[in-house]
Amino acid sequence: MKIAVDAWGGDFAPREILQGIKSALSPDYVLVVVGSREKLLPLYEELGMREQDFPIEDASQVIEMYEHPADAVRKKPDATICRGVKLLARGEVDAFISAGNSGAVMASAWLSLGGLAEIERPAITALIPNVQSYTVLLDVGANVDCKPKHILHFGIMGAEYAKIVLDIPSPRVGILSIGEEEGKGNELTKAAYQLFKERRNLLNFEFVGNVEGQNIVDGKVDVVVCDGFTGNALLKFGEGLIEFIASSLAREFQEPYLQERLGMFWRKLDRSEYGGAPLLGVEGICLVCHGKSKARDIRSAIFRARELVEKGILHKIRERLSKLGFEK
């Protein structure tokens, strides 16, 4: 197995990315580092890394966070993101990870890999801590506007992801809405509800209907689906709220014992514990990491990528989609 990692992705690249790659060294896979060889080799020497252990895929360009994704992908074909995705498209690696411009990762993946089976829109998938374990939330930013069929596809992909990462045989899947009743929500959620209901017997999960925001964290549901506009706003609010509460409690409770207990609690909310967010729906395994990712985030993302490859998530999604009964 080979996993490619974008060395120039994120605010703390390339040093933190390389440290995460180094910490994930294993005989079970090869980690390919995508970036400028000229700039990487001095860092390799400084960090005690060898190119025979971490082969370099030379890439002369970098897509910056502020650049327009589609334009940058067209103008910078030798960017680390584009080169990494092309390795995946050619079958030279089994997965690709980047903490860079997430829109560029999505654009490059969609152009080079194409959609998986009948998927029309990919989805970025996040794990949100709940009172029991985690809730899978998607889409969290790939699609601002969606059709009902896209929401159904998100449910299928999210369920397969939950089976793998949460070890749940039959995940409970709900549509994010403003009330649990069947008639609640906007036109998108109401139409999506009917699609789920009509195909209930063909699905790979337990459809629980509409769910509300609090159900993401109360353990009532395992997978929550929504359009990317709603999901991204929800995710950013949650990240900001966690940071606000963490800083407030740190100022309020200074005792070492309490600080230690708080630290144990915050570790469950730390994104570095579960790695990157997979871009589900493309014909390949791509993980998008947070722009502020550090070494632990990258290490966890590598472990997650390995798990998704080994457990055949692409095949499982294809298999379930083939039974749905409608075309693109």
URQUI-V186351 format. One record per residue. N is the residue number from 1. RES is the residue in one small letter. OMEGA is omega in degrees with one decimal (* if undefined). NEAR is the number of other C-alpha atoms within 10 Angstrom. Layout:
BEGIN
N,RES,OMEGA,NEAR
N,RES,OMEGA,NEAR
END
This chain:
BEGIN
1,m,176.4,14
2,k,179.0,18
3,i,179.0,25
4,a,-179.8,30
5,v,177.2,31
6,d,-176.8,29
7,a,-176.4,29
8,w,179.3,29
9,g,172.8,31
10,g,-175.2,23
11,d,-174.4,17
12,f,177.0,16
13,a,-0.8,20
14,p,-171.4,18
15,r,-178.8,17
16,e,178.9,22
17,i,-179.7,27
18,l,178.5,26
19,q,176.5,20
20,g,178.1,20
21,i,-179.4,25
22,k,-177.1,21
23,s,-178.2,13
24,a,179.8,20
25,l,-178.2,15
26,s,174.7,10
27,p,-176.4,8
28,d,-179.6,9
29,y,175.7,14
30,v,178.5,18
31,l,-179.4,24
32,v,-177.7,23
33,v,-176.9,27
34,v,-179.2,30
35,g,-179.8,27
36,s,178.7,19
37,r,-178.7,18
38,e,-179.1,11
39,k,-177.1,12
40,l,-174.0,21
41,l,175.4,15
42,p,178.2,12
43,l,175.4,15
44,y,-178.6,18
45,e,-179.4,11
46,e,-176.2,9
47,l,179.1,13
48,g,179.2,10
49,m,179.7,17
50,r,-177.3,13
51,e,177.2,14
52,q,175.9,8
53,d,-176.8,14
54,f,-177.1,19
55,p,-177.5,15
56,i,169.0,21
57,e,-172.4,19
58,d,178.1,18
59,a,-171.2,23
60,s,-174.6,17
61,q,178.3,18
62,v,173.4,23
63,i,-178.2,24
64,e,-177.3,17
65,m,-175.0,17
66,y,-175.3,8
67,e,176.7,13
68,h,-171.9,13
69,p,-175.7,19
70,a,179.0,15
71,d,-177.9,11
72,a,179.3,21
73,v,178.7,22
74,r,-173.9,14
75,k,-176.2,11
76,k,-178.5,16
77,p,179.6,18
78,d,176.8,19
79,a,-178.0,24
80,t,179.9,29
81,i,-178.7,35
82,c,-179.5,28
83,r,178.9,24
84,g,179.3,31
85,v,178.9,30
86,k,173.7,21
87,l,179.3,20
88,l,-179.3,24
89,a,-179.3,19
90,r,-180.0,11
91,g,180.0,12
92,e,172.1,14
93,v,-178.0,21
94,d,179.4,22
95,a,178.5,26
96,f,-177.5,31
97,i,176.0,29
98,s,172.2,30
99,a,-178.8,31
100,g,-178.2,27
101,n,-173.6,24
102,s,177.3,24
103,g,178.2,19
104,a,175.7,23
105,v,-179.2,28
106,m,-178.9,25
107,a,-179.8,21
108,s,-179.6,24
109,a,-178.8,28
110,w,179.9,20
111,l,-173.5,17
112,s,-175.8,19
113,l,-176.0,19
114,g,-178.6,19
115,g,178.0,18
116,l,-179.4,20
117,a,-177.1,18
118,e,179.5,14
119,i,177.8,23
120,e,-178.8,18
121,r,174.8,22
122,p,179.9,27
123,a,173.3,31
124,i,-169.8,27
125,t,-179.0,27
126,a,172.5,25
127,l,-179.2,23
128,i,178.8,20
129,p,171.9,18
130,n,-173.7,20
131,v,-178.5,11
132,q,-175.3,10
133,s,177.3,14
134,y,173.1,23
135,t,175.6,28
136,v,-180.0,26
137,l,176.1,29
138,l,7.9,32
139,d,179.8,31
140,v,172.8,24
141,g,-177.3,20
142,a,-173.5,23
143,n,178.0,19
144,v,179.9,13
145,d,-177.8,11
146,c,170.5,16
147,k,178.4,15
148,p,-179.6,20
149,k,178.7,19
150,h,179.6,22
151,i,176.9,27
152,l,178.0,22
153,h,177.4,25
154,f,179.5,28
155,g,179.5,30
156,i,-179.4,23
157,m,179.6,27
158,g,178.8,30
159,a,178.8,27
160,e,177.5,26
161,y,179.3,24
162,a,178.3,25
163,k,-177.1,18
164,i,-171.2,17
165,v,-179.5,16
166,l,178.6,17
167,d,179.1,11
168,i,-176.5,15
169,p,-178.9,13
170,s,-175.8,15
171,p,173.5,25
172,r,-174.8,21
173,v,178.7,29
174,g,176.7,27
175,i,179.5,27
176,l,-177.7,25
177,s,-178.3,23
178,i,177.4,14
179,g,-176.1,14
180,e,-176.6,16
181,e,-175.9,11
182,e,-175.8,13
183,g,-177.2,15
184,k,174.7,14
185,g,177.0,18
186,n,-176.8,10
187,e,-179.6,12
188,l,-176.2,17
189,t,179.7,24
190,k,178.3,17
191,a,178.0,17
192,a,179.0,20
193,y,-178.9,23
194,q,177.1,16
195,l,177.6,15
196,f,-176.7,24
197,k,-178.6,14
198,e,-175.2,10
199,r,-176.5,14
200,r,-176.5,14
201,n,-179.3,12
202,l,-173.1,14
203,l,-177.7,18
204,n,-175.2,22
205,f,175.3,23
206,e,178.5,17
207,f,-176.0,22
208,v,178.5,17
209,g,178.6,20
210,n,173.0,24
211,v,179.3,21
212,e,-174.6,14
213,g,-177.5,13
214,q,-178.9,10
215,n,176.5,17
216,i,-175.4,23
217,v,-176.9,17
218,d,176.4,15
219,g,-177.8,15
220,k,-173.0,18
221,v,-178.9,22
222,d,-179.0,29
223,v,176.6,32
224,v,-178.3,27
225,v,179.4,30
226,c,175.3,28
227,d,-174.4,26
228,g,176.7,22
229,f,-179.9,16
230,t,-177.1,18
231,g,-179.5,25
232,n,177.4,22
233,a,179.1,12
234,l,-179.1,15
235,l,-179.0,18
236,k,176.7,12
237,f,-179.9,12
238,g,178.9,13
239,e,179.4,13
240,g,180.0,12
241,l,178.7,11
242,i,-179.8,15
243,e,179.7,12
244,f,-179.0,11
245,i,-179.2,10
246,a,-179.2,15
247,s,179.4,10
248,s,-179.8,11
249,l,178.9,13
250,a,177.4,14
251,r,-174.1,8
252,e,-175.2,9
253,f,-174.7,12
254,q,-176.8,10
255,e,-178.5,9
256,p,-179.1,9
257,y,-179.5,10
258,l,177.8,13
259,q,179.5,14
260,e,179.5,11
261,r,178.2,10
262,l,178.8,15
263,g,178.3,13
264,m,-179.8,11
265,f,-176.6,11
266,w,178.9,14
267,r,177.7,11
268,k,-178.9,16
269,l,-176.1,17
270,d,-178.0,14
271,r,-178.1,22
272,s,179.1,20
273,e,-175.3,15
274,y,169.6,22
275,g,-172.7,25
276,g,178.6,30
277,a,-179.7,24
278,p,172.3,24
279,l,-176.3,24
280,l,177.2,30
281,g,173.7,28
282,v,-175.6,24
283,e,-179.7,22
284,g,-178.0,26
285,i,177.8,26
286,c,175.6,30
287,l,178.8,27
288,v,179.5,25
289,c,178.7,25
290,h,180.0,22
291,g,179.5,17
292,k,-177.2,14
293,s,174.1,24
294,k,-171.5,23
295,a,-178.2,21
296,r,177.8,21
297,d,-177.2,23
298,i,177.7,31
299,r,-179.7,24
300,s,178.9,21
301,a,177.4,30
302,i,178.4,27
303,f,179.0,15
304,r,179.2,20
305,a,178.5,23
306,r,-178.7,19
307,e,-178.8,14
308,l,176.6,19
309,v,-175.9,18
310,e,-175.8,11
311,k,169.6,13
312,g,-176.0,13
313,i,-179.1,20
314,l,179.0,21
315,h,-177.4,13
316,k,178.0,15
317,i,178.3,23
318,r,-176.9,18
319,e,-178.1,12
320,r,179.6,17
321,l,-178.2,21
322,s,-176.7,13
323,k,-172.3,11
324,l,174.5,15
325,g,168.5,8
326,f,-175.7,9
327,e,176.1,8
328,k,*,7
END
